Amino acid sequence: MIIISLLLLASLLPQLTFTVRENVGIVNGTEAIPHSRPYMVSLKKYKKHICGGFLISDEFVLTAAHCWKGYPDILTVVVGAHDLRKSEDSYRVEVKSYIPHQYCPFCSHQNDIMLLRLQEKVKQNNYVNWIELPKGGDVSGGTLCSVAGWGGEEINGPTSDHLMEANTTTENHEECQRKWGSKYLASQMICAHGDGGSCTGDSGGPLVCGNTAVGVTSFVDSKGCNSPERPNVYTKISAYLPWIHQIIRNIK
């Protein structure tokens, strides 16, 4: 079974308009209440949304490493956004440095995590804020969580102008291992499935349980997003806390 990173799929998307299907994005998702997830950011290349990400401080965004490995060029971070066509409450911030995990040489799936240091610090307000990271430990199977993003509803489908969201439920590692085989590493990953889930263009967005970001959207089954046979997979943030804290402490 071939698995495909969400971002690589996004590179195949045609330039489409959304006059017919306004509320696309996130499989079986609903439109988020505007600015109810002020940590969400859109990563753009040449003004086109390619990935999600989320603020973890006033200076750092956490996202998937393949979001840059797939597009090794300058990315722009859009903060405070809900409708990507409008700019009343959002603004763009340039990236000062790209810091993919050092053990992600090709970033197909393992160690699929990256920090972006912003060129300027963002200010907290009703539209811009950061989300907490876990203190450590693991997420139990059967935990109700949520995902959000501006991605599509299906592979090769159009992305969304509006931020969409959906609930999803984590599965235990034994079940994830059984469904994914050797491609799933319990030490680095979380898998989840629900009525809705992440899809093309949602890479880098957070898996949120309670008020905490516990995962980074990484990859899906090539046959379809949110597949019960092979649930969506997220990089487990708790496994990378020492790396994250070391990077942030050592900034100059």
Contacts in CASP RR format, 6 or more apart in sequence:
PFRMAT RR
TARGET T0000
AUTHOR 0000-0000-0000
METHOD contacts of the structure
MODEL  1
MIIISLLLLASLLPQLTFTVRENVGIVNGTEAIPHSRPYMVSLKKYKKHI
CGGFLISDEFVLTAAHCWKGYPDILTVVVGAHDLRKSEDSYRVEVKSYIP
HQYCPFCSHQNDIMLLRLQEKVKQNNYVNWIELPKGGDVSGGTLCSVAGW
GGEEINGPTSDHLMEANTTTENHEECQRKWGSKYLASQMICAHGDGGSCT
GDSGGPLVCGNTAVGVTSFVDSKGCNSPERPNVYTKISAYLPWIHQIIRN
IK
1 221 0 8 1.000
1 222 0 8 1.000
1 230 0 8 1.000
2 222 0 8 1.000
3 109 0 8 1.000
3 183 0 8 1.000
3 219 0 8 1.000
3 220 0 8 1.000
3 221 0 8 1.000
3 222 0 8 1.000
3 230 0 8 1.000
4 155 0 8 1.000
4 219 0 8 1.000
4 220 0 8 1.000
4 222 0 8 1.000
5 64 0 8 1.000
5 66 0 8 1.000
5 107 0 8 1.000
5 108 0 8 1.000
5 109 0 8 1.000
5 112 0 8 1.000
5 203 0 8 1.000
5 218 0 8 1.000
5 219 0 8 1.000
6 51 0 8 1.000
6 64 0 8 1.000
6 198 0 8 1.000
6 199 0 8 1.000
6 200 0 8 1.000
6 201 0 8 1.000
6 202 0 8 1.000
6 203 0 8 1.000
6 217 0 8 1.000
6 218 0 8 1.000
6 219 0 8 1.000
6 220 0 8 1.000
7 50 0 8 1.000
7 51 0 8 1.000
7 64 0 8 1.000
7 66 0 8 1.000
7 67 0 8 1.000
7 70 0 8 1.000
7 71 0 8 1.000
7 201 0 8 1.000
7 203 0 8 1.000
8 66 0 8 1.000
8 70 0 8 1.000
9 155 0 8 1.000
9 156 0 8 1.000
9 200 0 8 1.000
9 201 0 8 1.000
10 50 0 8 1.000
10 51 0 8 1.000
10 151 0 8 1.000
10 159 0 8 1.000
10 200 0 8 1.000
10 201 0 8 1.000
10 203 0 8 1.000
11 50 0 8 1.000
11 70 0 8 1.000
11 71 0 8 1.000
12 156 0 8 1.000
13 156 0 8 1.000
13 157 0 8 1.000
13 158 0 8 1.000
13 159 0 8 1.000
13 200 0 8 1.000
16 157 0 8 1.000
16 158 0 8 1.000
18 24 0 8 1.000
18 158 0 8 1.000
18 160 0 8 1.000
18 161 0 8 1.000
21 158 0 8 1.000
22 161 0 8 1.000
22 162 0 8 1.000
23 30 0 8 1.000
23 31 0 8 1.000
23 160 0 8 1.000
23 162 0 8 1.000
23 164 0 8 1.000
24 151 0 8 1.000
24 152 0 8 1.000
24 153 0 8 1.000
24 157 0 8 1.000
24 158 0 8 1.000
24 159 0 8 1.000
24 160 0 8 1.000
24 164 0 8 1.000
25 149 0 8 1.000
25 150 0 8 1.000
25 151 0 8 1.000
25 152 0 8 1.000
25 153 0 8 1.000
25 159 0 8 1.000
25 160 0 8 1.000
25 164 0 8 1.000
25 199 0 8 1.000
25 202 0 8 1.000
26 147 0 8 1.000
26 148 0 8 1.000
26 149 0 8 1.000
26 151 0 8 1.000
26 152 0 8 1.000
26 153 0 8 1.000
26 160 0 8 1.000
26 164 0 8 1.000
26 165 0 8 1.000
26 166 0 8 1.000
26 196 0 8 1.000
26 197 0 8 1.000
26 198 0 8 1.000
26 199 0 8 1.000
26 202 0 8 1.000
27 152 0 8 1.000
27 153 0 8 1.000
27 154 0 8 1.000
27 166 0 8 1.000
27 196 0 8 1.000
27 197 0 8 1.000
27 198 0 8 1.000
27 199 0 8 1.000
27 225 0 8 1.000
27 226 0 8 1.000
28 153 0 8 1.000
28 166 0 8 1.000
28 195 0 8 1.000
28 196 0 8 1.000
28 197 0 8 1.000
28 226 0 8 1.000
29 153 0 8 1.000
29 164 0 8 1.000
29 165 0 8 1.000
29 166 0 8 1.000
29 196 0 8 1.000
29 197 0 8 1.000
30 164 0 8 1.000
30 165 0 8 1.000
30 166 0 8 1.000
31 162 0 8 1.000
31 163 0 8 1.000
31 164 0 8 1.000
31 165 0 8 1.000
32 82 0 8 1.000
32 148 0 8 1.000
32 162 0 8 1.000
32 163 0 8 1.000
32 164 0 8 1.000
32 165 0 8 1.000
34 82 0 8 1.000
34 83 0 8 1.000
34 163 0 8 1.000
35 80 0 8 1.000
35 82 0 8 1.000
35 89 0 8 1.000
35 126 0 8 1.000
35 127 0 8 1.000
37 148 0 8 1.000
37 163 0 8 1.000
37 165 0 8 1.000
38 55 0 8 1.000
38 80 0 8 1.000
38 126 0 8 1.000
38 127 0 8 1.000
38 128 0 8 1.000
38 129 0 8 1.000
39 54 0 8 1.000
39 55 0 8 1.000
39 56 0 8 1.000
39 129 0 8 1.000
39 130 0 8 1.000
39 131 0 8 1.000
39 206 0 8 1.000
39 213 0 8 1.000
40 52 0 8 1.000
40 53 0 8 1.000
40 54 0 8 1.000
40 80 0 8 1.000
40 81 0 8 1.000
40 148 0 8 1.000
40 149 0 8 1.000
40 163 0 8 1.000
40 205 0 8 1.000
40 206 0 8 1.000
41 52 0 8 1.000
41 53 0 8 1.000
41 54 0 8 1.000
41 55 0 8 1.000
41 61 0 8 1.000
41 77 0 8 1.000
41 78 0 8 1.000
41 79 0 8 1.000
41 80 0 8 1.000
41 81 0 8 1.000
42 49 0 8 1.000
42 51 0 8 1.000
42 52 0 8 1.000
42 53 0 8 1.000
42 77 0 8 1.000
42 78 0 8 1.000
42 81 0 8 1.000
42 84 0 8 1.000
42 150 0 8 1.000
43 49 0 8 1.000
43 50 0 8 1.000
43 51 0 8 1.000
43 52 0 8 1.000
43 53 0 8 1.000
43 63 0 8 1.000
43 67 0 8 1.000
43 75 0 8 1.000
43 76 0 8 1.000
43 77 0 8 1.000
43 78 0 8 1.000
43 204 0 8 1.000
44 50 0 8 1.000
44 75 0 8 1.000
44 76 0 8 1.000
44 77 0 8 1.000
44 78 0 8 1.000
44 92 0 8 1.000
45 71 0 8 1.000
45 73 0 8 1.000
45 74 0 8 1.000
45 75 0 8 1.000
45 76 0 8 1.000
47 76 0 8 1.000
49 84 0 8 1.000
49 150 0 8 1.000
49 151 0 8 1.000
49 159 0 8 1.000
49 201 0 8 1.000
50 67 0 8 1.000
50 71 0 8 1.000
50 75 0 8 1.000
50 201 0 8 1.000
51 63 0 8 1.000
51 64 0 8 1.000
51 67 0 8 1.000
51 201 0 8 1.000
51 202 0 8 1.000
51 203 0 8 1.000
51 204 0 8 1.000
51 205 0 8 1.000
52 63 0 8 1.000
52 67 0 8 1.000
52 149 0 8 1.000
52 150 0 8 1.000
52 201 0 8 1.000
52 202 0 8 1.000
52 203 0 8 1.000
52 204 0 8 1.000
52 205 0 8 1.000
52 217 0 8 1.000
53 61 0 8 1.000
53 62 0 8 1.000
53 63 0 8 1.000
53 67 0 8 1.000
53 204 0 8 1.000
53 205 0 8 1.000
53 206 0 8 1.000
53 216 0 8 1.000
54 61 0 8 1.000
54 62 0 8 1.000
54 63 0 8 1.000
54 130 0 8 1.000
54 131 0 8 1.000
54 204 0 8 1.000
54 205 0 8 1.000
54 206 0 8 1.000
54 213 0 8 1.000
55 61 0 8 1.000
55 79 0 8 1.000
55 122 0 8 1.000
55 128 0 8 1.000
55 129 0 8 1.000
55 130 0 8 1.000
55 131 0 8 1.000
56 62 0 8 1.000
56 130 0 8 1.000
56 131 0 8 1.000
56 133 0 8 1.000
56 213 0 8 1.000
56 244 0 8 1.000
57 130 0 8 1.000
57 248 0 8 1.000
58 121 0 8 1.000
58 122 0 8 1.000
58 123 0 8 1.000
58 124 0 8 1.000
58 130 0 8 1.000
59 117 0 8 1.000
59 118 0 8 1.000
59 121 0 8 1.000
59 122 0 8 1.000
59 251 0 8 1.000
60 115 0 8 1.000
60 116 0 8 1.000
60 117 0 8 1.000
60 118 0 8 1.000
60 247 0 8 1.000
60 248 0 8 1.000
61 77 0 8 1.000
61 115 0 8 1.000
61 116 0 8 1.000
61 118 0 8 1.000
62 113 0 8 1.000
62 114 0 8 1.000
62 115 0 8 1.000
62 116 0 8 1.000
62 204 0 8 1.000
62 206 0 8 1.000
62 213 0 8 1.000
62 216 0 8 1.000
62 237 0 8 1.000
62 244 0 8 1.000
63 113 0 8 1.000
63 114 0 8 1.000
63 116 0 8 1.000
63 203 0 8 1.000
63 204 0 8 1.000
63 205 0 8 1.000
63 216 0 8 1.000
64 107 0 8 1.000
64 112 0 8 1.000
64 113 0 8 1.000
64 114 0 8 1.000
64 203 0 8 1.000
64 204 0 8 1.000
64 205 0 8 1.000
64 216 0 8 1.000
64 217 0 8 1.000
64 218 0 8 1.000
64 235 0 8 1.000
65 100 0 8 1.000
65 101 0 8 1.000
65 104 0 8 1.000
65 107 0 8 1.000
65 111 0 8 1.000
65 112 0 8 1.000
65 113 0 8 1.000
65 114 0 8 1.000
66 107 0 8 1.000
66 108 0 8 1.000
66 112 0 8 1.000
66 203 0 8 1.000
66 218 0 8 1.000
67 75 0 8 1.000
67 114 0 8 1.000
67 203 0 8 1.000
67 204 0 8 1.000
68 75 0 8 1.000
68 98 0 8 1.000
68 100 0 8 1.000
68 114 0 8 1.000
69 100 0 8 1.000
69 104 0 8 1.000
69 106 0 8 1.000
69 107 0 8 1.000
70 107 0 8 1.000
74 94 0 8 1.000
74 95 0 8 1.000
75 95 0 8 1.000
75 98 0 8 1.000
75 116 0 8 1.000
76 92 0 8 1.000
76 93 0 8 1.000
76 94 0 8 1.000
76 95 0 8 1.000
77 92 0 8 1.000
77 93 0 8 1.000
77 94 0 8 1.000
77 95 0 8 1.000
77 116 0 8 1.000
77 118 0 8 1.000
78 84 0 8 1.000
78 90 0 8 1.000
78 91 0 8 1.000
78 92 0 8 1.000
78 93 0 8 1.000
79 90 0 8 1.000
79 91 0 8 1.000
79 93 0 8 1.000
79 122 0 8 1.000
79 127 0 8 1.000
79 128 0 8 1.000
80 89 0 8 1.000
80 90 0 8 1.000
80 91 0 8 1.000
80 127 0 8 1.000
80 128 0 8 1.000
81 89 0 8 1.000
81 90 0 8 1.000
81 163 0 8 1.000
82 89 0 8 1.000
82 90 0 8 1.000
82 162 0 8 1.000
82 163 0 8 1.000
83 161 0 8 1.000
83 162 0 8 1.000
83 163 0 8 1.000
84 150 0 8 1.000
84 161 0 8 1.000
84 162 0 8 1.000
85 161 0 8 1.000
89 127 0 8 1.000
90 127 0 8 1.000
93 118 0 8 1.000
93 119 0 8 1.000
93 120 0 8 1.000
93 122 0 8 1.000
94 118 0 8 1.000
94 119 0 8 1.000
94 120 0 8 1.000
95 116 0 8 1.000
95 117 0 8 1.000
95 118 0 8 1.000
95 119 0 8 1.000
96 117 0 8 1.000
96 118 0 8 1.000
96 119 0 8 1.000
97 116 0 8 1.000
97 117 0 8 1.000
98 114 0 8 1.000
98 116 0 8 1.000
99 114 0 8 1.000
99 115 0 8 1.000
99 116 0 8 1.000
99 117 0 8 1.000
99 247 0 8 1.000
100 107 0 8 1.000
100 113 0 8 1.000
100 114 0 8 1.000
101 111 0 8 1.000
101 112 0 8 1.000
101 113 0 8 1.000
101 114 0 8 1.000
101 240 0 8 1.000
101 243 0 8 1.000
103 110 0 8 1.000
103 111 0 8 1.000
104 110 0 8 1.000
104 111 0 8 1.000
104 112 0 8 1.000
104 113 0 8 1.000
104 114 0 8 1.000
109 183 0 8 1.000
109 218 0 8 1.000
109 219 0 8 1.000
109 233 0 8 1.000
110 185 0 8 1.000
110 188 0 8 1.000
111 188 0 8 1.000
111 235 0 8 1.000
112 216 0 8 1.000
112 218 0 8 1.000
112 219 0 8 1.000
112 235 0 8 1.000
113 216 0 8 1.000
113 235 0 8 1.000
113 237 0 8 1.000
113 240 0 8 1.000
115 244 0 8 1.000
115 247 0 8 1.000
115 248 0 8 1.000
117 251 0 8 1.000
122 128 0 8 1.000
124 130 0 8 1.000
131 206 0 8 1.000
131 208 0 8 1.000
131 211 0 8 1.000
131 212 0 8 1.000
131 213 0 8 1.000
132 211 0 8 1.000
132 212 0 8 1.000
132 213 0 8 1.000
133 212 0 8 1.000
133 213 0 8 1.000
133 237 0 8 1.000
133 241 0 8 1.000
133 244 0 8 1.000
134 212 0 8 1.000
134 213 0 8 1.000
134 214 0 8 1.000
134 237 0 8 1.000
134 238 0 8 1.000
134 241 0 8 1.000
136 238 0 8 1.000
136 241 0 8 1.000
137 238 0 8 1.000
138 236 0 8 1.000
138 238 0 8 1.000
139 145 0 8 1.000
139 170 0 8 1.000
139 190 0 8 1.000
139 209 0 8 1.000
139 214 0 8 1.000
139 236 0 8 1.000
140 170 0 8 1.000
140 172 0 8 1.000
141 169 0 8 1.000
141 170 0 8 1.000
141 171 0 8 1.000
141 172 0 8 1.000
142 169 0 8 1.000
142 170 0 8 1.000
142 171 0 8 1.000
142 172 0 8 1.000
143 169 0 8 1.000
143 170 0 8 1.000
143 209 0 8 1.000
144 167 0 8 1.000
144 168 0 8 1.000
144 169 0 8 1.000
144 209 0 8 1.000
145 167 0 8 1.000
145 168 0 8 1.000
145 169 0 8 1.000
145 170 0 8 1.000
145 192 0 8 1.000
145 207 0 8 1.000
145 208 0 8 1.000
145 209 0 8 1.000
145 210 0 8 1.000
145 214 0 8 1.000
146 165 0 8 1.000
146 166 0 8 1.000
146 167 0 8 1.000
146 168 0 8 1.000
146 207 0 8 1.000
146 208 0 8 1.000
146 209 0 8 1.000
147 165 0 8 1.000
147 166 0 8 1.000
147 168 0 8 1.000
147 192 0 8 1.000
147 196 0 8 1.000
147 197 0 8 1.000
147 198 0 8 1.000
147 202 0 8 1.000
147 205 0 8 1.000
147 206 0 8 1.000
147 207 0 8 1.000
147 208 0 8 1.000
147 217 0 8 1.000
147 232 0 8 1.000
148 163 0 8 1.000
148 164 0 8 1.000
148 165 0 8 1.000
148 166 0 8 1.000
148 205 0 8 1.000
148 206 0 8 1.000
148 208 0 8 1.000
149 160 0 8 1.000
149 163 0 8 1.000
149 164 0 8 1.000
149 165 0 8 1.000
149 198 0 8 1.000
149 201 0 8 1.000
149 202 0 8 1.000
149 205 0 8 1.000
150 159 0 8 1.000
150 160 0 8 1.000
150 161 0 8 1.000
150 162 0 8 1.000
150 163 0 8 1.000
150 164 0 8 1.000
150 201 0 8 1.000
150 202 0 8 1.000
151 159 0 8 1.000
151 160 0 8 1.000
151 164 0 8 1.000
151 198 0 8 1.000
151 199 0 8 1.000
151 200 0 8 1.000
151 201 0 8 1.000
151 202 0 8 1.000
152 158 0 8 1.000
152 159 0 8 1.000
152 160 0 8 1.000
152 199 0 8 1.000
152 200 0 8 1.000
152 201 0 8 1.000
152 202 0 8 1.000
153 199 0 8 1.000
153 225 0 8 1.000
154 199 0 8 1.000
154 200 0 8 1.000
154 224 0 8 1.000
154 225 0 8 1.000
155 199 0 8 1.000
155 200 0 8 1.000
155 220 0 8 1.000
155 222 0 8 1.000
155 224 0 8 1.000
155 225 0 8 1.000
156 200 0 8 1.000
157 200 0 8 1.000
159 200 0 8 1.000
159 201 0 8 1.000
166 194 0 8 1.000
166 195 0 8 1.000
166 196 0 8 1.000
166 197 0 8 1.000
167 194 0 8 1.000
167 195 0 8 1.000
167 196 0 8 1.000
168 192 0 8 1.000
168 193 0 8 1.000
168 194 0 8 1.000
168 195 0 8 1.000
168 196 0 8 1.000
168 197 0 8 1.000
168 207 0 8 1.000
168 226 0 8 1.000
168 232 0 8 1.000
169 192 0 8 1.000
169 193 0 8 1.000
169 194 0 8 1.000
170 190 0 8 1.000
170 191 0 8 1.000
170 192 0 8 1.000
170 209 0 8 1.000
171 179 0 8 1.000
171 191 0 8 1.000
171 192 0 8 1.000
171 193 0 8 1.000
171 231 0 8 1.000
173 184 0 8 1.000
173 186 0 8 1.000
175 191 0 8 1.000
176 184 0 8 1.000
176 186 0 8 1.000
176 189 0 8 1.000
176 190 0 8 1.000
176 191 0 8 1.000
176 231 0 8 1.000
176 233 0 8 1.000
177 184 0 8 1.000
177 186 0 8 1.000
179 191 0 8 1.000
179 229 0 8 1.000
179 230 0 8 1.000
179 231 0 8 1.000
180 191 0 8 1.000
180 230 0 8 1.000
180 233 0 8 1.000
184 191 0 8 1.000
184 233 0 8 1.000
187 236 0 8 1.000
187 239 0 8 1.000
188 235 0 8 1.000
188 236 0 8 1.000
188 239 0 8 1.000
189 218 0 8 1.000
189 233 0 8 1.000
189 234 0 8 1.000
189 235 0 8 1.000
189 236 0 8 1.000
190 207 0 8 1.000
190 214 0 8 1.000
190 215 0 8 1.000
190 233 0 8 1.000
190 234 0 8 1.000
190 235 0 8 1.000
190 236 0 8 1.000
191 231 0 8 1.000
191 232 0 8 1.000
191 233 0 8 1.000
191 234 0 8 1.000
192 207 0 8 1.000
192 231 0 8 1.000
192 232 0 8 1.000
192 234 0 8 1.000
193 226 0 8 1.000
193 227 0 8 1.000
193 228 0 8 1.000
193 231 0 8 1.000
193 232 0 8 1.000
194 226 0 8 1.000
196 226 0 8 1.000
197 225 0 8 1.000
197 226 0 8 1.000
197 232 0 8 1.000
198 205 0 8 1.000
198 217 0 8 1.000
198 220 0 8 1.000
198 225 0 8 1.000
198 226 0 8 1.000
198 232 0 8 1.000
199 220 0 8 1.000
199 224 0 8 1.000
199 225 0 8 1.000
199 226 0 8 1.000
200 225 0 8 1.000
202 217 0 8 1.000
203 217 0 8 1.000
203 218 0 8 1.000
204 216 0 8 1.000
204 217 0 8 1.000
204 218 0 8 1.000
205 216 0 8 1.000
205 217 0 8 1.000
206 213 0 8 1.000
206 214 0 8 1.000
206 215 0 8 1.000
206 216 0 8 1.000
206 217 0 8 1.000
207 213 0 8 1.000
207 214 0 8 1.000
207 215 0 8 1.000
207 216 0 8 1.000
207 217 0 8 1.000
207 234 0 8 1.000
208 214 0 8 1.000
213 237 0 8 1.000
214 234 0 8 1.000
214 236 0 8 1.000
214 237 0 8 1.000
214 238 0 8 1.000
215 234 0 8 1.000
215 235 0 8 1.000
215 236 0 8 1.000
215 237 0 8 1.000
216 234 0 8 1.000
216 235 0 8 1.000
216 237 0 8 1.000
217 232 0 8 1.000
217 234 0 8 1.000
218 233 0 8 1.000
218 234 0 8 1.000
218 235 0 8 1.000
219 232 0 8 1.000
219 233 0 8 1.000
220 226 0 8 1.000
220 227 0 8 1.000
220 230 0 8 1.000
220 232 0 8 1.000
220 233 0 8 1.000
221 227 0 8 1.000
221 229 0 8 1.000
221 230 0 8 1.000
223 229 0 8 1.000
223 230 0 8 1.000
225 232 0 8 1.000
226 232 0 8 1.000
237 244 0 8 1.000
END
